[in-house]
Amino acid sequence: MECIVHFEVMHSEGPKELRGLIFLDEGKLPTEADFLKMFEEMGYKLRLTDRENLVFEPIDSGAGYSKIRVRRLDTGEKSYKEDGELKSLLSNLMPREFRPI
């Protein structure tokens, strides 16, 4: 099964949206190793710095970009897409500290 990875590369002049391709077994989602292999094949040497938001940063400090962020996965079935407004709304509704009732 093909998984199209939509991501953005953060350059000093602004983000650049790109796509990559990962081949997976049916019904599986990409792992950290799958993402790193795809990016390496594209010439990016990265490490995962934010697992929840799928943010990768370059290993080389002289890279011409600051980070790469996966925005959406397209497997032709279900898709992962970050919803910033929903995330913001939920974070404001969640209690900031535990208070017993």
Phi, psi and omega in degrees: 000139178270141175234114177272125182257115177265124182216165177235139178258123183271106176260164180297329179274359177132170183284149176237123182272130181225174177225151175225173184228133176233134176263129184230163170288152182306131176081002181262155174251154180296145176262174176303317180297323178297314179298312182298320179295315179300312181296320180297320178296337178269358178098006178260125175256110191229169169224146179282123181249339179220096185296321183295320183257006180051058178251130180241144178237151182292146175284323181277121182291344180266012180295152182275017180216158184262328179194165175234135181233125177284125183260325184201146174245133180236108179256002184086351178243251177281150177231149176261125176216127179289133177248097184299321181293317179296317179299317179295315180299313180295321180294330178283334179276336181286139178295142182281335178216156181283125177234119177295147181278000000 
